[in-house]
Amino acid sequence: MGTVTVEDISLHFNSRGSSPVIALNSLSMIIPDKQFAVIVGPSGCGKSSLLDIIAGLKEPTAGRCKLDGEVINGPAKERGMVFQSYSLFPWLTVLKNVEFGLSLQGKPARETTERARYYVNAVGLASFENAYPNQLSGGMKQRVAIARSLANDPEVILMDEPFGALDSQTRVVMQQLLLGIWEKEHKTILFVTHDIDEALYLGEKVYVMSARPGRIIDTISVDFTHPRRYELSTEPAFIELKRRIQHSLHAEVHKAIASAA
């Protein structure tokens, strides 16, 4: 199972010489098991902080998060994280990077290698399993990071703008790869992005956040069938949902800019 429940989460940061910064304010949401959920919102609205709280990397000031009814009190293998930066070990090969988390779980060496190799193949890097990170492109490094997370068999995968640093062509390929894996594996995914097209192409549900202090201001069901084609972005229903999100975000982006001035 992989149902994530966020209950009235607030997060405050102490700011030197001024009032505390309120990053999140009474934010609640439920992400059902096996759902591909996406969060969009203005810069600085607390999207990454929310993922960190669900991952157990930060403690909220108020409220709590649960996984399948159990309160989250720190990192655990049930929640995998994929960052925008690739976070690979430069001294390990592709295969050894993917094996790393499994080896910490004390699994037999043969089982570890077989499982890691399966996911290296799944992300299309079979011929690069003995390569080192400095021999890979950005998109290939991110594929390794995704394979490593999947190999650990988490119930929930948290993805913080994982394709944000990629060029547009590579980004499309990575979106299609991730969606294909999700359609096969059906892990619960919570994916953060600034890209509305990306949100609608990938997500079953899109949550729109306000400017800081972050809260959910719109929840959009995306009912396009699977497997999805990238040409979906030209269809009237897609364009209408995009307009809705743009409308929700427009005023919030202006608020975010004004608050930073």
N, C-alpha and C positions, 0 to 999 in steps of 0.2 A: 504493500500500500504506500501511498505518497501524498496524502492530503495535508496541505499546509493551511493553518488557520492563524491569521494575524488579528489580535484583539486589542484595539485601542492603544496602538503603539505611539508613544511620543519619545522624541530624542532631543535633548538640549546639550549644547556645547558651551563650556565656559569661555568667555572672550575677555582677554586682558584689558582691563580699564573700562569696560562697558558692560551692558546687560548681556545675559546669556543669549546665544543664538539658538532659536528654536528651529531645528531641521525638519522634524516630523511632528505632527500634532493630531492625536486621536485617530490614527489611521487604522482601518479595519478592512480585511478582505479574506476570502476563502478561495483557495485554489484546489479544486478537486483532484483526486488521484488520476494520473495519466493525461491531465490537461496540459496543452502548450499555451501558457499565459505570457503576455507581453506587457511591459510597462513603458509608457512614453511620458515625457514631461519636460519642462524647461530645465536648462542647466542650473544646478545648485538646488534642486527641489527635494533632494534626499533619496533619489532612486538607488544609488549605490549604497547608501547607509542602510536602507531597508534590506537589501540583499545581504549586507554584512550581519545584520541582526538575525535574519533567518538562518544564515550560515553558522551563527554562534560566535562570530568574530567580534561583535560589539554587544554590549548590554543596553537595552532601552532604558530611558529615564522612567517611563511608566508603560504599563501594558505588558503583554507577553505574546510569544509565538509558540505554536504547537505543531508537531508533526504526528499525525494520526492520534491526536488527543494527548500526546506526551509533551510536556513543556520543554522547550529548547533551552539548554543551559550551557552550551558550548559547542565547539566543532565536533562532528562525528561522521563516520564513513557513510551514513545514510544520506548525507547532503554533500554533493560534489559541487565545486566552484570552478568556473572557467572565466578568466579575467581578460581584459583587452590586451594586456601585455602577456606574452606567451608563457612566462614562468617555467621555462624548461631548464634542466640541469645541463650546462654546456659540455660537461665532461662525460655525459652519458649518450649513448646512441639512441636513435628513435625507439627501438625495441626496449632498451633498458629504461628509458624515461617512462614508457607506458607500464613497464613491469614494477616501477618503483613502489607505488601504493600497495600493490598486491604483496610485494615482498615484506612490507611492514606488517601485514596481516598474518604473516607466518604460514602462508600457503606453500605447499610443496613446489619445488623449483619447476618440475615438468608442467604442473597445472598452471603455474604463473606464466610460463613462457607461452603455452598454448593459448591461454586466454588473451594475453597481450598481443600475440601475433594475429589472433582473430580480429581484434579491433584495429590494429594497424592495417590489415587488409580491408576492413570495412570502410576506412577513410581514404582508401586508395593509395597507400604508401608502402605496399608490399616490397617494391624494389628499392626502397630507401630505409629498410629497417636497421641497417648497419651504418647509416649516415649520422653525422653529428649535427646539432642545431645550426652551427655556422655554415653548413652546407645546404641549408634549406631556405626557400623563399618564405615570406611572411605568412602566406596562406597555408603552406605546408606545416609551418610551426604551429599554427592554430589548429590544424587537423590533428597533430600529435597531442595537443592539450585536450582536445575533445575526446580522442581515443583513450587517453589516460583516465579522464573522468569516467567514461563509460566502462572501462575495464574494472574499475573499483565497484561496479554494480550498485550505485547509490539509488535511493528511492526518489530523490529529487535532485535535479541539476539546475544550478543557479548560474546564469550567464550575464556578465556585466559588460555590455557593448563589445562582444568578442570579435566582431568584424569591423569595428569602427576605424581601425588603422589600415584597412585593406583598400586597394584600388577598386573601382566600381565593378570591373569585370570579374575579378577574383571574389569579390563580395557576393555576386550573384551565384557563382559556383558553390561557395561555402553555404549560402542559404539553402540551395537545392540539396546539397549533401546532408546538412543537418535535418532538413525536413524529411528526407528519405530515411534517415536513421530513426527519427522519432516515429514515423509511420510504421516502422518495423518493430522498434523496441517499446514504444509507448511509455516512456518514462515521464514523470511530471517534470515540466520545464518552466522556469520563470526567467524570462529573457528581458533585459533592459536595452533600450535603443532610443536614439533621437530620430531615427528614420521612420516616418509614418508608413511608407510603402513596405519597408521591411517588416514592420509590426503587423500589417494586414496580410502580407503574404505568408508569414510564419504562424501567426497566432490563431487559436480558437477563441480566445478572449483577450481583448485589449483594455488595459486599465490606464486611464489618463489622470496624471497627477497635476496638482496645482503648483504655483510658485511657492517658495518657502514661506511659511511652514507647510511641508508637503502633506497632502491628503488626497484621497481619490475623489475626483469630480465627475467622472463619467466612466461607465463600464459598457463595453461594446462587444456583443456576440458576433463572431465572424463565422458564417455558416457555409463558406465555400467548401465544395467537396474535395476529397483526396483521391488520388494524388493531385497536387496542385501544379498548374502550369505557370511559368513566369509571365506569360501573356495575360494572366488574370488582371494585371494592373491597368489594362486598357478597357476593361469591362465596366459598364455603367454602374453596377452595384458596388464595385470596388471604389470607383471614383466618388460615389455618394458617401461611402463610409469615410473616405479620406477627407472630404469636405467637412464632415461632422467633427472629426478629430482636429482639423485645422481651426475650425470655429472655436472649439473648446480651448485650444491652446493659445490662440491669438492674444487674448487679454492677459493670460498668465505669463506669457513671454515678456510682455511689456512691464508687468509687475516685477518680474525677476530682474530686468534691466534697470528699472527705477530703483529697486532696493540695493543694487550693487553700486549705484552712482555715488 
